[in-house]
Amino acid sequence: MFRNKTVQSCIKLGLLLLVCTGCAQPIPTLEPVTIKFPYYERDAAYYTSLAEQFNARYPNITVELVQVNWRNPGQVTENDVFTADQLSLPQLAQQGAILDLSPLIEQDNAFDKNVYYPGALETFQYEGKTWGIPSNINMLMLYYNKDLFDRYSTPYPTIGWTWNDFLERAEDVTDPGSGVFGYAIQHDNEIAIMEPILFIYQHGGQLFDSWQNPTTITLNDPLNVEAMEWYAGLIQTHGVAPSRAQGPDSVQYYPYGGVIQNKYGMWMGMLSDQGGVTWPMRWQMRWGVVPLPRDRDAFTLATVNGFVISTKTRHPEACWKWIMFLNEQMPTLNMPARRALAESGEYTKLVGMEVAEAARAAVGDTVLISPSLIGFEQALEVLGTAFTAIRDGQTSAEAALNTAQEQVGF
């Protein structure tokens, strides 16, 4: 009798196990994947640490870091995920090199587009699709040499300063006998066309009918002419900026050499330039940074850097997780595109109070350059020629801009 009950109990236990086994959901085994991400040498420690943290969160995903040479940008696009700015999006999208991230965004309930500064996410949208996620903002700022300002007992520039303040400080620091100029006006480098555009918009002028969706360009607006007369006057009237022939360094290294040699009191540069980290050489002087001076308006321009996913990847979901993880982190130099990160004490600690306050003040007056401007290359080339003629005193601002307007044909 006991034996029969024991057998019956075993049968019931067996049936129960079978039923439970049929009801239980098997624990999925995530396939291990590896994705490649490029970095530049100066960011090695930064990304190595982040890759380790990411792998601890997602043990099945390994991020293989690939060091690339900044002289060979083509290496970047050979990876699963890489960084790009919004101006490169149209070409990358047209080449079929990057994925439309819209489906990944839609299926991620945690994604919140409102965490970014206004316009940052929109700059990565092209033809109705989202091609990248913004990481950081790199804007044009005004740097100054504290050692020179102290030498000439000149007050430092401050947030909210004006064109008049700028000119007064430039005049105070200018010392022709020592070959020192208050301001290093841009001539033949990558900022040379942007600098006068900034002054035009600060004066209330306008070139494009819209920065986001431009359809036409007006070069010879009267306010544009006034701004360029003031701009040329920095060289030709006030003598606070060097002409092409007066620069103490060669055109090839202008204004880098003069800045390093303590020959320029102020110069325009990108936020990422801090301390010369993106320059051929580091700055040895004590330096400061403020937003650009304002006239009728406050105005500066910026690019947005972000993360994109290559169409060559076999693991888009893993790439998306990596992007979202990186998006939570503090970038190394530029201002975070996520407002909470930019306003955090961590950002202040990273770059210092002066840089953090200047960047936060400038971002409210920043226009994010739209990829749509790429359709205006010819007009911008004509405009650049006009700016050169104005800087070099070859012709008046009005004549140069009238000629340019005729050439662009709008």
Stockholm file with secondary structure:
# STOCKHOLM 1.0

chainA/1-410         MFRNKTVQSCIKLGLLLLVCTGCAQPIPTLEPVTIKFPYYERDAAYYTSLAEQFNARYPNITVELVQVNWRNPGQVTENDVFTADQLSLPQLAQQGAILDLSPLIEQDNAFDKNVYYPGALETFQYEGKTWGIPSNINMLMLYYNKDLFDRYSTPYPTIGWTWNDFLERAEDVTDPGSGVFGYAIQHDNEIAIMEPILFIYQHGGQLFDSWQNPTTITLNDPLNVEAMEWYAGLIQTHGVAPSRAQGPDSVQYYPYGGVIQNKYGMWMGMLSDQGGVTWPMRWQMRWGVVPLPRDRDAFTLATVNGFVISTKTRHPEACWKWIMFLNEQMPTLNMPARRALAESGEYTKLVGMEVAEAARAAVGDTVLISPSLIGFEQALEVLGTAFTAIRDGQTSAEAALNTAQEQVGF
#=GR chainA/1-410 SS CHHHHHHHHHHHHHHHHHHHHHHSCCCCCCCCEEEEEEECGGGHHHHHHHHHHHHHHCTTEEEEEEECCTTCGGGGGGSSEEEEEGGGHHHHHHTTCBCCCHHHHHHCTTCCGGGBCTTTTGGGEETTEECCEEEEEEEEEEEEEHHHHHHTTCCCCCTTCBHHHHHHHHHHHCBGGGTBEEECCCCSSTTTTHHHHHHHHHTTCCSBSCSSSCCCBCCCCHHHHHHHHHHHHHHHTSCCSCCTTTCSSCGGGTTHHHHHTTCEEEEEEEGGGGGGTTSSSCCCSCEEEECCCBSSSCCEEEEEEEEEEBTTCSCHHHHHHHHHHHHTSCCSSSEESBHHHHTSHHHHHHHCHHHHHHHHHHHTTEEECCGGGGGGHHHHHHHHHHHHHHHTTSSCHHHHHHHHHHHHTC
#=GC SS_cons         CHHHHHHHHHHHHHHHHHHHHHHSCCCCCCCCEEEEEEECGGGHHHHHHHHHHHHHHCTTEEEEEEECCTTCGGGGGGSSEEEEEGGGHHHHHHTTCBCCCHHHHHHCTTCCGGGBCTTTTGGGEETTEECCEEEEEEEEEEEEEHHHHHHTTCCCCCTTCBHHHHHHHHHHHCBGGGTBEEECCCCSSTTTTHHHHHHHHHTTCCSBSCSSSCCCBCCCCHHHHHHHHHHHHHHHTSCCSCCTTTCSSCGGGTTHHHHHTTCEEEEEEEGGGGGGTTSSSCCCSCEEEECCCBSSSCCEEEEEEEEEEBTTCSCHHHHHHHHHHHHTSCCSSSEESBHHHHTSHHHHHHHCHHHHHHHHHHHTTEEECCGGGGGGHHHHHHHHHHHHHHHTTSSCHHHHHHHHHHHHTC
//
